[in-house]
Amino acid sequence: MAEAAVQQPGLLTPNARRHYDVTRKDLPLHCPMDGMSLWNSHPRVYLPIEDHGEVECPYCSAIYKLVD
């Protein structure tokens, strides 16, 4: 029987949502973001959101939208 993954206390589950609103304080933007557990995610990739205000992660297809 396979054991269920245990979430690390205080960290968000990476790749759990399809849309994230971010602010300029989150720049430079990368996925997974700070505060997300990394053991069960894809490699960190930096995302160029400044030019268009929205970007899609090439690994997990999460959409990030700059809200300020």
DOGUVO-449116 format. One record per residue (C-alpha): z, y, x; residue number from 1; residue in one letter. Coordinates in steps of 0.1 Angstrom, whole numbers, plus 2048, in hexadecimal, padded with zeros to 3 digits. Each point is the difference from the previous one (the first is absolute). Example, Ala and Ser with C-alpha at 12.3 -4.5 7.8 and 13.67 -1.06 7.14 Angstrom:
<atoms>
atom pz = 84E | py = 7D3 | px = 87B | num = 1 | residuo = A
atom pz = 7F9 | py = 822 | px = 80E | num = 2 | residuo = S
</atoms>
This chain:
<atoms>
atom pz = 800 | py = 800 | px = 800 | num = 1 | residuo = M
atom pz = 7F6 | py = 822 | px = 80E | num = 2 | residuo = A
atom pz = 81B | py = 81B | px = 802 | num = 3 | residuo = E
atom pz = 7F9 | py = 821 | px = 7EF | num = 4 | residuo = A
atom pz = 7FD | py = 81E | px = 818 | num = 5 | residuo = A
atom pz = 820 | py = 814 | px = 803 | num = 6 | residuo = V
atom pz = 7FC | py = 826 | px = 7FE | num = 7 | residuo = Q
atom pz = 812 | py = 813 | px = 81B | num = 8 | residuo = Q
atom pz = 81B | py = 817 | px = 7F2 | num = 9 | residuo = P
atom pz = 7F7 | py = 824 | px = 7FE | num = 10 | residuo = G
atom pz = 7DB | py = 7FB | px = 807 | num = 11 | residuo = L
atom pz = 7E3 | py = 801 | px = 7E7 | num = 12 | residuo = L
atom pz = 7E9 | py = 7E2 | px = 7FB | num = 13 | residuo = T
atom pz = 7DF | py = 809 | px = 811 | num = 14 | residuo = P
atom pz = 7E0 | py = 7FD | px = 7ED | num = 15 | residuo = N
atom pz = 813 | py = 7FC | px = 7DF | num = 16 | residuo = A
atom pz = 7EE | py = 81D | px = 7EF | num = 17 | residuo = R
atom pz = 7DC | py = 80B | px = 7FE | num = 18 | residuo = R
atom pz = 806 | py = 826 | px = 7FF | num = 19 | residuo = H
atom pz = 817 | py = 816 | px = 814 | num = 20 | residuo = Y
atom pz = 806 | py = 825 | px = 7FE | num = 21 | residuo = D
atom pz = 807 | py = 80F | px = 822 | num = 22 | residuo = V
atom pz = 809 | py = 823 | px = 80C | num = 23 | residuo = T
atom pz = 7F9 | py = 813 | px = 820 | num = 24 | residuo = R
atom pz = 821 | py = 7F5 | px = 80E | num = 25 | residuo = K
atom pz = 7F2 | py = 7DC | px = 800 | num = 26 | residuo = D
atom pz = 7E5 | py = 80A | px = 819 | num = 27 | residuo = L
atom pz = 7F2 | py = 7F2 | px = 815 | num = 28 | residuo = P
atom pz = 7FB | py = 7E6 | px = 7E5 | num = 29 | residuo = L
atom pz = 800 | py = 7DB | px = 808 | num = 30 | residuo = H
atom pz = 802 | py = 7E0 | px = 7EC | num = 31 | residuo = C
atom pz = 818 | py = 7F0 | px = 7FD | num = 32 | residuo = P
atom pz = 815 | py = 820 | px = 7FE | num = 33 | residuo = M
atom pz = 822 | py = 806 | px = 810 | num = 34 | residuo = D
atom pz = 81B | py = 7EF | px = 7EC | num = 35 | residuo = G
atom pz = 7EC | py = 7E1 | px = 7F8 | num = 36 | residuo = M
atom pz = 808 | py = 7DF | px = 80E | num = 37 | residuo = S
atom pz = 7E6 | py = 7F6 | px = 81A | num = 38 | residuo = L
atom pz = 805 | py = 7DA | px = 804 | num = 39 | residuo = W
atom pz = 7EA | py = 7F7 | px = 7E2 | num = 40 | residuo = N
atom pz = 7E5 | py = 81C | px = 802 | num = 41 | residuo = S
atom pz = 7E0 | py = 807 | px = 812 | num = 42 | residuo = H
atom pz = 7FE | py = 813 | px = 822 | num = 43 | residuo = P
atom pz = 808 | py = 825 | px = 7FE | num = 44 | residuo = R
atom pz = 7E1 | py = 815 | px = 7FB | num = 45 | residuo = V
atom pz = 7FE | py = 826 | px = 800 | num = 46 | residuo = Y
atom pz = 7EE | py = 80F | px = 7E2 | num = 47 | residuo = L
atom pz = 7ED | py = 821 | px = 801 | num = 48 | residuo = P
atom pz = 80B | py = 810 | px = 7DF | num = 49 | residuo = I
atom pz = 7FF | py = 825 | px = 80A | num = 50 | residuo = E
atom pz = 7DB | py = 806 | px = 7FA | num = 51 | residuo = D
atom pz = 7FC | py = 7F2 | px = 7DD | num = 52 | residuo = H
atom pz = 823 | py = 7FD | px = 7F2 | num = 53 | residuo = G
atom pz = 7FC | py = 7DB | px = 7F9 | num = 54 | residuo = E
atom pz = 7FA | py = 7E1 | px = 815 | num = 55 | residuo = V
atom pz = 7FF | py = 7DB | px = 7FC | num = 56 | residuo = E
atom pz = 811 | py = 7E8 | px = 818 | num = 57 | residuo = C
atom pz = 7E5 | py = 7E9 | px = 80F | num = 58 | residuo = P
atom pz = 818 | py = 7E2 | px = 801 | num = 59 | residuo = Y
atom pz = 812 | py = 800 | px = 7DF | num = 60 | residuo = C
atom pz = 7EB | py = 818 | px = 7EB | num = 61 | residuo = S
atom pz = 81E | py = 816 | px = 7F7 | num = 62 | residuo = A
atom pz = 7F5 | py = 823 | px = 7F5 | num = 63 | residuo = I
atom pz = 814 | py = 81D | px = 80F | num = 64 | residuo = Y
atom pz = 7FE | py = 822 | px = 7F0 | num = 65 | residuo = K
atom pz = 80C | py = 820 | px = 810 | num = 66 | residuo = L
atom pz = 814 | py = 813 | px = 7E6 | num = 67 | residuo = V
atom pz = 808 | py = 821 | px = 812 | num = 68 | residuo = D
</atoms>
